[in-house]
């Protein structure tokens, strides 16, 4: 089962439901008022598009930014499947700061800054130092995963402590599980 550690910013995503909702409502209104068959066809296509966009936004609304499952920390920072990083690779979470990277209709200042969440990855695993992710959601380079705080639930000191505490718990449990597996294999060979 997947354990959600950090959720998406539901306020921004909920605001993103407005345009397709308005498009769908307007399409329905025009569809029932239209006399011309071509106009009804066009509004039916627009309604289908609005429904599709609403479904995509609802999917994004329920998608976390960071989760944990079966020894893997899951980073939801691109379309499709999350990036699954073994828990022993993730060392810590802490605050950072950077540009908010908001769409123009949400920000009056292009250079608005935000608090970011940073995940430090172990240098012992260079294969995890770089990864392609959606630039609006953050950066993944040089062994650091920087999640744009604008696209996460509100970040706080207590949340950072909770993330690090949970990371420590699952890392310790993973090490204990690995040691017990090695012990079982050793006993099998004896």
ZIRABEL-V604281 format. One record per residue. RES is the residue in one small letter. PHI is phi in whole degrees, 0 to 359 (NA if undefined). Layout:
BEGIN
res = {RES RES}
phi = {PHI PHI}
END
This chain:
BEGIN
res = {x x x x x x x x x x x x x x x x x x x x x x x x x x x x x x x x x x x x x x x x x x x x x x x x x x x x x x x x x x x x x x x x x x x x x x x x x x x x x x x x x x x x x x x x x x x x x x x x x x x x x x x x x x x x x x x x x x x x x x x x x x x x x x x x x x x x x x x x x x x x x x x x x x x x x x x x x x x x x x x x x x x x x x x x x x x x x x x x x x x x x x x x x x x x x x}
phi = {NA 274 254 283 258 215 268 288 282 291 295 295 293 294 297 291 285 298 302 292 295 295 299 295 298 295 297 298 300 294 303 281 264 285 259 279 296 295 288 295 297 298 290 295 295 297 296 298 297 298 296 300 297 297 296 297 294 295 298 295 297 264 272 285 264 225 216 222 203 48 79 238 270 258 254 265 234 202 292 85 294 288 275 263 247 304 302 290 279 277 265 193 242 204 281 220 216 188 294 291 57 272 295 304 287 258 232 277 249 296 257 299 257 219 279 248 257 243 250 269 254 295 286 289 237 297 295 259 287 231 204 278 226 292 303 295 272 154 224 224 205 53 81 235 253 253 266 297 299 294 256 243 299 305 267 214 301 294 293 298 298 296 299 292 296 293 301 297 297 288 294 298 296 295 296 296 294 295 293 293 293 296 296 296 295 297 294 295 281 282}
END
